[in-house]
Amino acid sequence: MTQVENHELSKLKQDEVAIVMVPLPAQGHLNQLLQLSCLISSYHHPVYYVGLATHNRQARIALNPSNISKLHFHDLPNPELIAFETIWDASMHLRDPIASFIRDISSKVRRVIVVHDPMMSYNVQDVSSLPNAESYIFNNISVFSCYIIMCLFLKTSVQHEEELLKKLYSFEGVTTDEAMDLSDSQHPYMDIRSGDIHNTSKVIERKYIDSMEQAELSLNKKQWAIGPILPTKLDYISNKEDVCLDWLNKQPPRSVLYVSFGTTTSLSDRQIKELAMGLEQSKQRFIWVLRDADRGDIDRKVELPQGFEERVKGVGLVVREWTPQLQILAHSSTGGFMSHCDWTSCLESITMGVPIGVWPIHTNQPINGFLVTDILKVGLLVRDWGKREEVVSASTIQNVVRKLMASEEGDTIRKRAEELGEAVRQSTEKGGAFQIELDSFIAHITR
């Protein structure tokens, strides 16, 4: 522990409640808990974000200066990865340094609250040995996903939902054996928690939030829907101009399809070419983010169809760098989002009122896609999960893009998405569902 950290801890008061945030050290799991840290810190309680030194450095760069000043960062030692060991494996070695830090804080305050990723349950298990500590899981997946997992995998009997469950495909193959092993290793320590925080809104998932609350009631696990948790400053990008936003400024309202599959998704060479041809043949405006994840390892040379970028110039824009996704979705020229449907992307698109072309790749994405298309009815299916081993053809992509962006059915879906987005944004205003849930959580942990 550094001298600066020791100085900060020495300023803690015995009557205070301190909050310790423990994310899983993996991309996709870090940012939401970081944003929740910023929200909780606005209530003037000391908040400690516990992460690997590398990730904490990145977090400091990503946050606005006003938020950095409110948070305390505690650096965990970067684990030395041995051959064939992933960061997920390495995270299992963090129990001792995390326990030591929590014990130190608990000796100085009235109560210490640990909010952690479910995949870090093993690492925070020592909370149960401290009389003034309690823990809460932060679920960064949809409540619908939690609900379906409970129904399908835990064989829970759910009344009146038989038809819904029949519509869902088998989710065999949605995740790797390694991820399943990590998940299984966490289950024995999840009962330690006092409750769950869900990154969602009752406007989006009220029915399933209510169902989860009923299921957890007998276990005395409290539930809060504190979402959508998005970057705290929508208009913040960087000091330099952004090529995507500049391009969008020149396009008609609701005319552009944004295509992005996240930072960890890799498409095959053939699939990339089919996607390129489908977008070109659709004759619709688009921004396509083709990042390193799509291009695979450093030796892989993915080639778009010959002359593709020249032919679509003025209609389509291919971007190979980081893009300000939330700002693109919020732009008045954006009318659709082709997405792999990780929960963050779904939340951002729903909140901004943008319909989704659903292309699930793995884990809970097929379930999120089902929520978008069949429950909320704010999207269209591009990639059928039941045919996931097949390449999605250019003609299929072309047809879905045209339907979403230039048809009466697409206009109806877009109108429904805009209405849901407006309701979600209103729920985040003062006195809305978001604030009520967050206030309720703060009141509970500081009781």
C-alpha positions as CSV (number, residue, x, y, z in Angstrom):
1,M,0.0,0.0,0.0
2,T,1.4,3.4,-1.0
3,Q,2.1,6.3,1.3
4,V,-0.8,8.2,-0.4
5,E,-3.2,5.3,0.2
6,N,-2.1,5.1,3.8
7,H,-2.7,8.8,4.2
8,E,-6.2,8.5,2.6
9,L,-7.2,5.6,4.9
10,S,-6.0,7.5,7.9
11,K,-8.6,10.1,7.2
12,L,-11.5,7.7,7.4
13,K,-13.9,8.3,10.3
14,Q,-15.2,5.6,12.7
15,D,-18.8,6.6,11.9
16,E,-18.4,6.4,8.2
17,V,-19.6,3.8,5.7
18,A,-16.9,3.0,3.1
19,I,-17.7,1.3,-0.2
20,V,-15.2,-1.0,-1.9
21,M,-15.8,-1.8,-5.6
22,V,-14.3,-5.1,-6.9
23,P,-14.6,-5.6,-10.7
24,L,-13.5,-8.7,-12.7
25,P,-10.2,-7.7,-14.3
26,A,-11.5,-8.2,-17.9
27,Q,-12.6,-5.8,-20.6
28,G,-16.4,-5.5,-20.6
29,H,-16.6,-5.9,-16.9
30,L,-14.7,-2.8,-15.8
31,N,-16.5,0.2,-17.1
32,Q,-20.0,-0.3,-15.7
33,L,-18.7,-0.8,-12.1
34,L,-16.4,2.2,-12.6
35,Q,-19.4,4.3,-13.6
36,L,-21.4,3.0,-10.6
37,S,-18.5,4.1,-8.4
38,C,-18.8,7.6,-9.7
39,L,-22.6,7.6,-9.0
40,I,-22.1,6.4,-5.4
41,S,-19.3,8.8,-4.7
42,S,-21.7,11.7,-5.4
43,Y,-23.4,10.8,-2.1
44,H,-20.1,11.8,-0.3
45,H,-19.2,8.4,1.0
46,P,-15.6,7.2,0.5
47,V,-15.5,4.9,-2.6
48,Y,-12.5,2.7,-3.3
49,Y,-12.2,1.1,-6.8
50,V,-10.0,-2.0,-6.4
51,G,-8.4,-3.1,-9.7
52,L,-5.2,-4.2,-11.3
53,A,-2.7,-1.3,-11.6
54,T,-2.9,-1.4,-15.4
55,H,-6.7,-1.1,-15.4
56,N,-6.7,1.6,-12.8
57,R,-4.3,3.7,-15.0
58,Q,-6.7,3.3,-17.9
59,A,-9.7,4.2,-15.7
60,R,-8.0,7.4,-14.7
61,I,-7.5,8.4,-18.3
62,A,-11.0,7.5,-19.3
63,L,-12.8,9.4,-16.5
64,N,-13.5,13.1,-16.4
65,P,-11.3,15.0,-13.9
66,S,-14.2,15.8,-11.7
67,N,-15.0,12.1,-11.2
68,I,-11.4,11.1,-10.6
69,S,-11.1,13.5,-7.6
70,K,-14.1,11.8,-5.9
71,L,-12.7,8.2,-6.2
72,H,-9.9,6.4,-4.4
73,F,-8.0,3.8,-6.6
74,H,-6.4,0.8,-4.9
75,D,-4.0,-1.0,-7.2
76,L,-3.7,-4.7,-7.0
77,P,-0.5,-6.3,-8.2
78,N,-0.7,-7.3,-11.8
79,P,-0.6,-11.1,-11.8
80,E,2.2,-12.9,-13.7
81,L,0.5,-15.0,-16.3
82,I,2.0,-18.4,-16.8
83,A,1.8,-20.2,-20.1
84,F,-1.8,-20.8,-21.3
85,E,-3.2,-18.9,-18.3
86,T,-5.9,-16.3,-19.0
87,I,-6.6,-13.1,-17.0
88,W,-9.7,-15.0,-15.8
89,D,-7.5,-17.7,-14.3
90,A,-5.1,-15.1,-12.9
91,S,-8.0,-13.3,-11.1
92,M,-8.4,-16.3,-8.8
93,H,-5.0,-15.3,-7.2
94,L,-6.3,-12.0,-6.0
95,R,-8.2,-13.2,-2.8
96,D,-5.4,-12.4,-0.3
97,P,-4.6,-8.8,-1.4
98,I,-8.3,-8.0,-1.7
99,A,-9.0,-9.5,1.8
100,S,-6.1,-7.6,3.3
101,F,-7.4,-4.3,2.0
102,I,-11.0,-4.9,3.1
103,R,-9.9,-5.9,6.6
104,D,-7.8,-2.7,6.9
105,I,-10.7,-0.5,5.9
106,S,-13.2,-2.4,8.1
107,S,-11.0,-1.6,11.2
108,K,-11.4,2.1,10.5
109,V,-15.1,2.6,9.7
110,R,-18.6,1.7,11.0
111,R,-19.4,-0.5,8.1
112,V,-17.7,-1.5,4.9
113,I,-19.8,-2.4,1.8
114,V,-18.2,-4.5,-0.9
115,V,-19.9,-4.3,-4.4
116,H,-18.4,-6.9,-6.7
117,D,-18.7,-8.7,-10.0
118,P,-20.3,-12.1,-9.6
119,M,-17.1,-13.6,-11.1
120,M,-15.2,-12.2,-8.1
121,S,-17.3,-13.9,-5.4
122,Y,-14.4,-16.3,-4.5
123,N,-12.1,-13.3,-4.0
124,V,-14.4,-11.4,-1.6
125,Q,-15.5,-14.4,0.5
126,D,-13.6,-13.1,3.5
127,V,-16.3,-10.4,3.9
128,S,-18.3,-13.1,5.8
129,S,-15.7,-13.2,8.6
130,L,-15.9,-9.4,9.3
131,P,-18.8,-8.4,11.6
132,N,-19.2,-4.9,10.1
133,A,-18.9,-5.9,6.4
134,E,-21.5,-7.0,3.8
135,S,-21.3,-7.6,0.1
136,Y,-23.5,-7.1,-2.9
137,I,-23.2,-8.5,-6.4
138,F,-23.3,-6.1,-9.4
139,N,-24.9,-7.9,-12.4
140,N,-23.7,-6.4,-15.6
141,I,-26.1,-8.6,-17.7
142,S,-29.8,-8.1,-18.3
143,V,-32.2,-9.3,-15.6
144,F,-34.0,-11.2,-18.4
145,S,-30.7,-13.2,-18.8
146,C,-30.6,-13.9,-15.0
147,Y,-34.2,-14.9,-15.2
148,I,-33.7,-17.3,-18.1
149,I,-30.6,-18.8,-16.5
150,M,-32.7,-19.4,-13.4
151,C,-35.5,-21.0,-15.4
152,L,-33.5,-23.1,-17.9
153,F,-30.3,-24.0,-16.1
154,L,-31.5,-24.2,-12.5
155,K,-34.7,-26.0,-13.5
156,T,-36.8,-23.5,-11.6
157,S,-40.6,-23.8,-12.1
158,V,-42.0,-20.6,-13.4
159,Q,-45.8,-20.3,-13.8
160,H,-47.3,-18.8,-17.0
161,E,-43.9,-18.8,-18.8
162,E,-43.9,-22.2,-20.6
163,E,-44.7,-20.6,-24.0
164,L,-41.8,-18.1,-23.6
165,L,-39.3,-20.8,-22.7
166,K,-40.4,-23.0,-25.6
167,K,-39.5,-20.2,-28.0
168,L,-35.9,-20.0,-26.7
169,Y,-33.4,-22.1,-28.5
170,S,-31.0,-24.4,-26.7
171,F,-28.2,-22.2,-25.4
172,E,-25.7,-24.9,-25.6
173,G,-22.4,-23.5,-26.9
174,V,-23.0,-19.9,-25.7
175,T,-19.9,-19.9,-23.6
176,T,-16.5,-21.6,-23.4
177,D,-15.6,-24.4,-21.0
178,E,-13.1,-22.0,-19.3
179,A,-15.8,-19.4,-18.6
180,M,-18.2,-22.1,-17.3
181,D,-15.4,-23.4,-15.0
182,L,-14.8,-19.9,-13.6
183,S,-18.6,-19.5,-13.1
184,D,-18.9,-22.8,-11.3
185,S,-16.0,-21.9,-9.1
186,Q,-17.9,-18.8,-7.9
187,H,-21.2,-20.3,-7.0
188,P,-20.3,-21.6,-3.5
189,Y,-19.5,-18.1,-2.5
190,M,-22.4,-16.2,-4.0
191,D,-24.7,-16.9,-1.0
192,I,-22.5,-14.7,1.2
193,R,-24.0,-11.6,-0.6
194,S,-26.8,-9.5,1.0
195,G,-28.4,-8.6,-2.3
196,D,-28.0,-7.7,-6.0
197,I,-27.7,-4.6,-8.1
198,H,-28.8,-4.9,-11.7
199,N,-27.7,-2.5,-14.4
200,T,-31.1,-2.1,-16.0
201,S,-34.3,-0.1,-15.6
202,K,-37.7,-1.1,-14.5
203,V,-38.9,0.7,-17.6
204,I,-37.2,-2.0,-19.7
205,E,-37.4,-5.1,-17.5
206,R,-40.1,-4.5,-14.8
207,K,-41.7,-7.9,-15.2
208,Y,-38.5,-9.8,-14.9
209,I,-37.2,-7.6,-12.0
210,D,-40.4,-8.4,-10.1
211,S,-40.0,-12.1,-10.9
212,M,-36.4,-12.1,-9.6
213,E,-37.4,-10.2,-6.5
214,Q,-40.0,-12.8,-5.7
215,A,-37.5,-15.6,-6.3
216,E,-34.9,-14.0,-4.0
217,L,-37.4,-13.0,-1.3
218,S,-37.2,-16.3,0.5
219,L,-33.4,-16.0,0.5
220,N,-33.5,-12.5,2.0
221,K,-31.5,-11.1,-0.9
222,K,-32.5,-7.5,-1.7
223,Q,-32.7,-6.3,-5.3
224,W,-32.1,-2.9,-6.9
225,A,-32.4,-2.0,-10.6
226,I,-30.0,0.9,-10.9
227,G,-29.7,1.7,-14.5
228,P,-29.0,2.3,-17.2
229,I,-25.5,3.0,-16.0
230,L,-23.8,4.9,-18.9
231,P,-20.8,7.2,-19.2
232,T,-21.6,10.2,-17.0
233,K,-21.0,12.9,-19.5
234,L,-22.6,12.2,-22.9
235,D,-21.0,15.2,-24.7
236,Y,-17.5,14.3,-23.6
237,I,-15.4,12.7,-26.4
238,S,-11.9,14.1,-26.5
239,N,-10.1,17.3,-27.4
240,K,-9.8,16.2,-31.0
241,E,-12.6,16.1,-33.6
242,D,-14.2,12.7,-34.3
243,V,-14.5,11.5,-37.9
244,C,-17.7,9.6,-37.3
245,L,-19.6,12.5,-35.7
246,D,-18.4,14.9,-38.4
247,W,-19.6,12.4,-41.1
248,L,-23.0,11.9,-39.3
249,N,-23.5,15.7,-39.2
250,K,-23.8,15.6,-43.0
251,Q,-26.4,12.8,-43.2
252,P,-30.2,13.0,-43.1
253,P,-32.1,12.2,-39.8
254,R,-32.4,8.5,-38.8
255,S,-30.7,7.4,-42.1
256,V,-27.5,5.8,-40.9
257,L,-26.9,2.2,-39.7
258,Y,-24.1,1.9,-37.1
259,V,-22.4,-1.5,-37.3
260,S,-20.2,-2.6,-34.5
261,F,-19.5,-6.0,-32.7
262,G,-17.5,-4.8,-29.7
263,T,-13.9,-5.0,-28.8
264,T,-13.6,-8.8,-28.3
265,T,-15.5,-10.2,-31.3
266,S,-13.7,-11.7,-34.3
267,L,-15.5,-12.5,-37.5
268,S,-14.1,-14.8,-40.2
269,D,-12.7,-13.5,-43.4
270,R,-15.6,-14.8,-45.4
271,Q,-18.1,-13.4,-43.0
272,I,-16.5,-9.9,-43.2
273,K,-16.8,-10.1,-47.0
274,E,-20.4,-11.2,-46.9
275,L,-21.2,-8.3,-44.5
276,A,-19.4,-5.8,-46.7
277,M,-21.4,-7.0,-49.8
278,G,-24.7,-7.0,-47.8
279,L,-24.1,-3.4,-46.6
280,E,-23.2,-2.3,-50.1
281,Q,-26.2,-4.0,-51.8
282,S,-28.6,-2.6,-49.3
283,K,-27.9,0.9,-50.6
284,Q,-28.3,2.3,-47.0
285,R,-26.0,4.7,-45.3
286,F,-23.7,3.1,-42.7
287,I,-20.8,3.4,-40.3
288,W,-18.9,0.1,-39.9
289,V,-16.4,-0.2,-37.1
290,L,-13.9,-2.8,-38.3
291,R,-11.4,-2.9,-35.3
292,D,-8.5,-5.1,-34.5
293,A,-10.8,-7.7,-32.8
294,D,-12.5,-8.2,-36.2
295,R,-9.2,-8.4,-38.0
296,G,-7.9,-11.1,-35.6
297,D,-4.2,-11.6,-34.7
298,I,-1.5,-9.4,-35.9
299,D,-0.5,-11.7,-38.9
300,R,-4.0,-11.9,-40.2
301,K,-4.7,-9.8,-43.3
302,V,-8.5,-9.3,-43.8
303,E,-9.3,-7.8,-47.2
304,L,-12.6,-6.1,-47.9
305,P,-14.0,-6.8,-51.4
306,Q,-11.8,-5.0,-54.0
307,G,-12.8,-1.4,-54.4
308,F,-15.4,-1.6,-51.6
309,E,-14.5,1.6,-49.7
310,E,-14.2,3.6,-53.0
311,R,-17.6,2.4,-54.2
312,V,-19.4,3.2,-50.9
313,K,-17.7,6.5,-50.4
314,G,-20.3,9.1,-49.3
315,V,-22.8,6.4,-48.4
316,G,-20.7,4.3,-46.0
317,L,-17.8,4.9,-43.7
318,V,-15.4,2.2,-42.5
319,V,-13.6,3.0,-39.2
320,R,-10.7,1.0,-37.8
321,E,-10.1,2.9,-34.6
322,W,-12.0,3.5,-31.4
323,T,-15.4,5.2,-31.9
324,P,-17.6,7.1,-29.4
325,Q,-20.4,4.6,-29.5
326,L,-22.8,6.3,-27.2
327,Q,-22.4,9.6,-29.0
328,I,-23.0,7.9,-32.3
329,L,-26.2,6.3,-31.0
330,A,-27.4,9.6,-29.6
331,H,-26.8,11.4,-32.9
332,S,-30.0,12.4,-34.8
333,S,-28.7,10.9,-38.1
334,T,-28.4,7.4,-36.6
335,G,-31.4,5.2,-37.3
336,G,-30.2,1.7,-36.5
337,F,-27.5,-0.4,-34.8
338,M,-26.3,-3.8,-36.0
339,S,-24.9,-5.3,-32.8
340,H,-23.7,-8.5,-31.2
341,C,-26.0,-7.5,-28.3
342,D,-23.7,-7.5,-25.3
343,W,-25.8,-5.9,-22.5
344,T,-23.9,-2.6,-22.5
345,S,-24.6,-2.1,-26.2
346,C,-28.2,-3.0,-25.8
347,L,-28.7,-0.6,-22.9
348,E,-27.0,2.2,-24.9
349,S,-29.1,1.6,-28.0
350,I,-32.4,1.2,-26.1
351,T,-31.7,4.4,-24.0
352,M,-31.0,6.4,-27.2
353,G,-34.1,5.0,-28.9
354,V,-32.2,3.2,-31.7
355,P,-33.6,-0.1,-33.0
356,I,-31.2,-3.1,-33.2
357,G,-30.2,-5.5,-35.9
358,V,-29.5,-8.5,-33.6
359,W,-26.3,-10.6,-34.4
360,P,-25.5,-12.6,-31.2
361,I,-22.0,-14.2,-31.0
362,H,-21.7,-15.8,-27.5
363,T,-22.5,-15.9,-23.8
364,N,-25.7,-14.1,-22.9
365,Q,-26.0,-12.3,-26.2
366,P,-28.6,-14.6,-27.8
367,I,-30.8,-14.1,-24.7
368,N,-30.4,-10.3,-24.9
369,G,-31.2,-10.6,-28.6
370,F,-34.4,-12.5,-27.8
371,L,-35.4,-9.8,-25.3
372,V,-34.8,-7.1,-28.0
373,T,-36.7,-8.8,-30.8
374,D,-39.5,-10.9,-29.1
375,I,-40.2,-9.1,-25.8
376,L,-39.4,-5.4,-26.3
377,K,-39.9,-5.7,-30.1
378,V,-37.4,-3.0,-30.8
379,G,-35.2,-5.0,-33.2
380,L,-34.9,-7.5,-36.0
381,L,-32.9,-10.7,-36.1
382,V,-29.9,-10.8,-38.5
383,R,-28.1,-13.9,-37.2
384,D,-30.3,-16.9,-36.2
385,W,-28.6,-18.4,-33.1
386,G,-29.8,-21.8,-34.2
387,K,-27.7,-21.4,-37.4
388,R,-24.6,-20.0,-35.7
389,E,-22.2,-22.3,-37.5
390,E,-23.3,-20.9,-40.8
391,V,-22.1,-17.8,-42.5
392,V,-24.7,-15.1,-42.7
393,S,-25.1,-14.4,-46.4
394,A,-24.9,-11.0,-48.1
395,S,-28.5,-11.4,-49.3
396,T,-29.8,-12.0,-45.7
397,I,-27.8,-9.0,-44.4
398,Q,-29.1,-6.8,-47.3
399,N,-32.7,-7.8,-46.7
400,V,-32.6,-7.2,-42.9
401,V,-30.8,-3.8,-43.3
402,R,-33.4,-2.6,-45.9
403,K,-36.2,-3.8,-43.7
404,L,-34.8,-2.1,-40.6
405,M,-33.8,1.2,-42.3
406,A,-36.2,1.6,-45.3
407,S,-39.6,-0.1,-44.7
408,E,-42.9,0.4,-43.0
409,E,-42.0,-2.4,-40.6
410,G,-38.7,-0.8,-39.8
411,D,-40.4,2.6,-39.2
412,T,-42.8,0.9,-36.8
413,I,-40.0,-0.7,-34.9
414,R,-38.0,2.6,-34.9
415,K,-41.0,4.4,-33.5
416,R,-41.4,1.8,-30.7
417,A,-37.7,2.1,-29.9
418,E,-37.8,5.9,-29.8
419,E,-40.8,5.8,-27.4
420,L,-39.0,3.2,-25.1
421,G,-35.8,5.3,-25.2
422,E,-37.7,8.4,-24.2
423,A,-39.3,6.6,-21.3
424,V,-35.9,5.3,-20.2
425,R,-34.3,8.7,-20.4
426,Q,-37.2,10.2,-18.4
427,S,-36.7,7.5,-15.7
428,T,-33.1,8.9,-15.2
429,E,-34.3,12.4,-14.5
430,K,-34.7,13.7,-10.9
431,G,-37.4,11.8,-9.1
432,G,-37.4,9.0,-11.7
433,A,-37.1,5.2,-11.2
434,F,-33.3,5.4,-11.5
435,Q,-32.9,7.9,-8.7
436,I,-35.4,6.2,-6.5
437,E,-33.5,2.9,-6.8
438,L,-30.1,4.5,-6.2
439,D,-31.4,6.4,-3.2
440,S,-32.9,3.2,-1.8
441,F,-29.6,1.4,-2.1
442,I,-27.6,4.2,-0.4
443,A,-30.2,4.4,2.4
444,H,-30.0,0.7,2.9
445,I,-26.2,0.4,3.1
446,T,-25.9,3.5,5.4
447,R,-28.8,2.5,7.7
